[in-house]
Amino acid sequence: MDVEGEVPAAAAAAVMNGLGGAEEASAAPVSAEQLDVEAYAAQYSGRTRLARLLFIADRCGVEAMQLEALRMAYDEIKRGEDVQLHRDVAAKIGGRLGPRFGLDQAWVDTVTRRADQRKEKLENELNGYRVRKPYPFTFPRSTCCVMAWYFLVCDCG
């Protein structure tokens, strides 16, 4: 909840660390030079972390901060399986961080092959269910055995 006159936590920390003057009043709580990308990104995880890092890389005017955000996004993407996002970030980096942060075609091929295998396995499993189950819903064999036993023992049927 925002209260009028309340100082954002990041701005308060910047003032306490001597990074900003208390008399400065700006719309942004922290300027681009003061933002610690790693500390900011550490507050998030997963896709949200990636989205925040890419937002910083796209909107920040300081090249060092853009490259830091892109480097962290690149490392985060390599932990996942989003091949297209990897291509996009590698293109945004454009070799400015060195050869290690370029398009890793071997990784792309491995992830794509693994995804294709998983898709084929799931499709085969789905087709198996379609063939075995002609009715919209049937009980699994173990459930049918339990139900038959219950009706025989309880004399409910």
MOGIRA-V689264 format. One record per helix or strand. SS is the DSSP state (alpha for helix, beta for strand). FROM is the first residue (numbers start at 1). TO is the last residue. If there is no record, write none. Layout:
SS:FROM:TO + SS:FROM:TO
This chain:
alpha:9:16 + alpha:37:41 + alpha:46:59 + alpha:63:78 + alpha:83:93 + alpha:99:101 + alpha:105:132 + alpha:141:154
